Amino acid sequence: MTKTADHFLLVCTTCTGAMSTDQVSGALARKLPEGFAIREVACMAGCDRPTTVGFQAPGKAQYLFGDIVSEQDLDAVVEFAGQYQLSSDGWTNATDRPLTLFTKTLSRMPALPSQRSS
């Protein structure tokens, strides 16, 4: 039985980096932990740092990484995916992320607050 995805890796479709969207998505799809789905999305405003990828999950901080240009970068994205999935709130310190991503973090946004009934 396949687990339903509750974590998402976003891949920019408008970036013109060293690897095509298909190359990035294909390589990551084979390596991501179970529970992740890839969403290809138009521009995430990381145009000066192609290729950009993002992480989203309900109740978790969101991340955007740029300059994903090599197999080593893709491996770091996969390693981070595991860390992100295991974190209860998605919050990680730069020093805890794979070293390859240290200078590639473009943004970290806090999780949306949960809805509360009035």
Secondary structure, DSSP 8 states (H G I E B T S, - for coil): ------EEEEEESS--SSS-HHHHHHHHHTTS-TTEEEEEES--S-TTS-S-EEEE-TTS-EEEE----SHHHHHHHHHHHHHHHH-SS----GGGS-GGGTTTEEEEE---------
